[in-house]
Amino acid sequence: MTTEVKGATTGTGARRRRRIPVMSRRDRVVILLMVAIPLLADLLFVWGPAIATVALSFTRWDNLGGLGNIQPVGLDNYRFAATVDPQFWPAVLHNVAWLLVFIGLASPLGMLFAVIIDRNIRGSRIYQSVLFLPVMLSLALIGIIWELIYSPNYGLINTLIGRTSDADAIDWLGNSHLNLWAVLLAASWRQAGYVMVLYLAGLKAVDPSLREAAALDGAGPWATFWRVVFPVMRPFNVVILVVTVIESLRAYDIVYIMTKGTVLPGLELLSMLVTQYILGQTQRIGYGSALAVVLLVVSIVPITIFLRNAFRREGAR
């Protein structure tokens, strides 16, 4: 009987092995193309320009004499940015301010909206649609809308406060003490809705039994969220933080539309300076590439550090 069982087992194993599909030559070609085409596109349109930008950052090139006009200058572009360019450090500080506002204002507001809507209050779907509306609009359209709101003579804000005449109108975008915060308000309006959608997805993924267990232990809604729900949403928190850092450091569209492509005093940003020096009238592609590399490093370093620490904590568990 033992021999029969072994034979039966062996026969079953043989049948299972025979069921394993064998890829044909056509299947291998299709898989190779599916991998190779996106990889080549990524190398051509992402990594190729990135490597070229890093190389150009060590050169002087005004794009007037073609490729033959490129001259290696070492670290001169970076020294010029750090010690001579009066717009560089204000741009860095403004990008940092953008990041702090997104982290300290837009993200908490988005999380608050998500928690309130997740409680299924009356009319929650209407509130969700209204708050999500800015996310569906393009950044260019948002910039146009807020440019009209901030218009000195016929804008909504100056009309409401009665300051539309030329003598006492507030130039929200032209005033170097106000324009950064005015643009940040417009950007936060959209970012809060974006964060709300991400947190809503995270809240829907939380196991309801965790909340029920916390309620049985006598925990209130506030304690349940911070001690039970929020820690479970760690993967979503990582995604939201990474997205927030990227969105704040690459801020460009809204500012470009609202300022008509001009780098205004008080609204200097690294992305605007890169565009000014690479595509502007006074083209200094080497120096603009150096600023782009600075922006790339500033974007990658904090994200890399945070992700490394987050994955290390997960691995320790």
Number of C-alpha atoms within 10 A of each C-alpha: 6 7 8 9 10 11 12 12 12 12 12 12 12 11 11 10 10 10 9 8 7 8 9 8 8 9 11 11 12 11 10 11 12 11 11 12 11 11 11 13 12 12 14 12 10 11 13 13 12 17 12 11 19 18 15 22 26 21 23 21 24 19 16 11 9 9 10 9 13 18 14 15 14 12 12 17 21 18 11 14 18 13 10 12 13 11 18 19 17 17 20 18 14 21 24 17 17 25 21 15 18 25 18 11 15 26 23 15 20 24 21 16 22 25 16 14 19 17 9 10 10 9 9 16 13 11 15 19 11 12 20 20 14 20 18 11 11 12 20 15 14 21 22 14 14 20 24 15 17 23 19 23 18 15 19 17 18 21 17 9 9 11 17 20 13 10 7 12 18 20 17 22 24 16 15 15 13 15 22 23 19 16 23 20 17 20 26 20 20 22 24 25 27 24 28 26 19 17 25 19 15 19 21 10 11 15 11 11 9 14 18 13 13 18 14 10 10 11 16 12 11 10 14 19 17 11 12 17 20 17 12 18 16 14 12 17 17 16 12 19 18 18 15 21 22 17 17 23 22 16 19 18 18 23 29 18 19 21 17 12 16 17 17 18 16 19 26 23 28 27 21 21 21 21 21 19 19 20 13 14 8 11 17 20 25 28 26 27 26 25 25 22 21 18 19 16 11 17 18 14 10 13 16 12 10 14 15 12 11 14 13 11 10 10 8 6 6
